Amino acid sequence: MSARIDHRHVLARLATGPLYEGDTEYWRALKSDPERVSAHFAEMGLTLVIDESGGYAYLRQADEDADEGWTESGLAPLPRILRRTPLSYHQTIFLVLLRERLLQHDQSPDSDAHLFCSVDDLTDWIRPYFPESNNEKKLMDSVHALIRRFQQLGLLTALKNRSEPIYRVEPIIKAKLPPDKIEEVRARLTGEATTGEAKPADTTADDDTDDDTTTSTASAPEGK
């Protein structure tokens, strides 16, 4: 008889990152008592977001006015649990590329439930945004670094038991970068490439392991 998963396991899992429907036992435990799980995190100022159609759940921390220092209730703001750290230029580009591919995938009538991609796919998509060079190893090192970071963010998941690495683009990326933000971020990135000036992109991608990751377009390369 296998050990049972209850709401406590779900709390621990959500505290370390997004929870997906594919984690069958954890998802079932969450769905059996979502109010209890939500109430627990609400005490810490966190909102539990469950997207049943997308098959994922994650935590979001409301932004409070740091300059005020006090809420209308007279209580001081709760300490931030999910940190904010900026994404680099190439990480932001990578996020936009994945979101665009996922949007195209969802709009295709013959598409599978998930978008899958290989290292070669990811390399081909991001290659135009790196300087032309004969140093293929340097490019591949950069691509693998991007893949690792997006795995940490819970936006890419490596499939098991594959002779060649295959990654699933997690649908939670839809919450990180809504369609109406894609062109806005692209326009800012284009402006950076033209002027060489770094400007923040008004989008967020939560790293729920520890931080609430802000996507910025710092010209160079975020819920730990």
N, C-alpha and C positions, 0 to 999 in steps of 0.2 A: 504494500500500500504506500503510495507516494505521500510525502509530507504536504500538508495543506497550506495554501497561500491565503492570508487574510489582509485586512485593511492596513495593518502595520507594515507589511511588506511593501504595499503600494506606496505608503508614505515615504519609506526609505528609498524606493526606486525613483519616485518623482523628485526627491531632494537631490538626486544625482544627475537628473536629465530627463528628457522627454520619455513618455511611455507610449508604446505602439501596440496596436491591435494584434500584431504578430506575436507579442508576448502574451500568449493566450491566457495563462493562469492569472497573471497580474491584471490583464484587461478585464477578465471576468470578475475578479475581486473588486476592482474599481467600480465596475458597472453595477455590482450588487449593492453598494452603499456609497454613492458619489457624494451625498450630502455630508456624511461623516468625514470623508477625506477633505472636502472643501472647507468645512467648518474648522478643521485642524489648522489648515494653512491660513485661513482668514485671520486667525488669532495672531499670526505673524505678519499680517499685512500683505499676504500673497493671494492672488486669485488663481483658482484652478480653472484652466480652459480645457474643455473636452470637445473635440471635433469628431463626431461620430461618422460623418461621411468620409472624412479624411483618415479616420482610424488612428488618431493620436491624441495625447493629452500632455499638457505642460503647465508650468507655473509662470505667472507674470506678476511683476511688482509694480503697483501704481506709483506714478511720479508725484511727489509732493513738493510744494514750493519750499525749497531749501532756504530762500531768503527770508521768508516769513518766520520759519522756525516753530510755528505753532499752528495747529489746525483750528477750525472753527469751534471744535469742542473744547478747546483749551488745553488739549494734550499735545505734548511734543511729538513730532513725527517719529515713527518707528525707524530704527537703524536699517539701512539698506542691506538686504541679505544677498540679492543678486547684483554682483558688481557690474560696472560698465567699463568695457575696454574697447578701444577702436579697432576696427578691421583695417588692414593695410589696403593700398590701392589695388594690388593684384587679388587680394582676398575678396574685395568688394566686386571686382570684375567677375571673379569666379562665382560669386553668389548670383549676380545678375545673369550670367550665362546659364547656370543651372536652372534658375527660375524661368528663363525664356524657353529652355528646352522642355521643362515640365509643362509649361503653358501650351506649347505646340503638341506635346504628347497627349494632354488632356483633350485637346480640340480634335484629335484624330479619331475617327469612328472605329478604326481597326486596332487601336492601341490596347496594350495589356493593362492590367490594374496598376502596375508600377512602371516607372522609367528605370531602366538598367543601362549602365555604361561601363566601358572598359577604360583602362589607363590610356590606351591609344585614343579613344573618343575624347577623353578629358584633355589630353595633350593637344589634339587637333583644335579643340574649341578655344583653348587659352593661348596657343602659340602666337597668334597675330598680335597679342598684347605685350609680348616680350620683344626686346630689341633683336634684330636679326643677328645671328651669330652661328659660327660653325661648331660651337661648344654644345653639343647635344646633351652631354652629361649634366652640364649646369642647368639646362632647361628641365631635364627629367628630375633633378634634385628639387627644383622649385615646384614642379607638379606634385611630386610625392609629399612635399611639405604642405602644400595646399590640401591634398587629400587627407593627410593626418589631422590637420586643423579642423576640417569639416566633419571628420569622424568624431572628433572631440566635441564639436558643437551639436552632434546628433543629426546632421543634415545629410550625411552619407553613411551607408552601412555596407560593409563588405560581406558578400555571400560566402557561406561556408562550403568546404569541400569542393573547391574549384581549382583546376590546374592553373588557370590564369585568373588574376584578380578581376572580379566583377563587382560593381557597386550599385546599390539601390539608392536612388535619390528620394529621400524621405519627404512625404507630402507636407510635413510641418513647415517646409520652406515657404509654402504659400502664406503662412501666417507671418513669417519673418519679412517677406517682401511682397506686399499686395500688388496686383497688376497695375494699378494706377500710379505706383511709385517707380516702376521699372524705367519708364522714359525719363522721369525726373532725375533718377540716379545716373542714367546713361548720359544725360545732358551735362551733368556736373563733372562726370569723368572725362567727357570730351573736352570740356572747358579747361580742366586741369592739364590734359595732354597738350592743349594748344598754348596755354599761358604759363604752364609750369607752376601754377599756384595751387595749393591744397585748400579745399573747401569742404566743410562737413556735409555729408549727405543725410538728409532728414529721414532716415529709416533706421529700424532696429532689428537686431537678430539676437535673441536671447540665448546665452549659454547657461542653461539651467543647472550645470554642475556647480557653479558658484556665482557666475556673473551674468548680468543682463547686458549683453554685448551690443554696443552701439556701432553701427556701420558708418565709418567715416571714410572719406576718400583721401586719406593722407598719402601724398605722393611718395611712394617708396615701394615695400613689398608693397569674435570677439571673440544653458545658460549653463573649467577652472581657469 
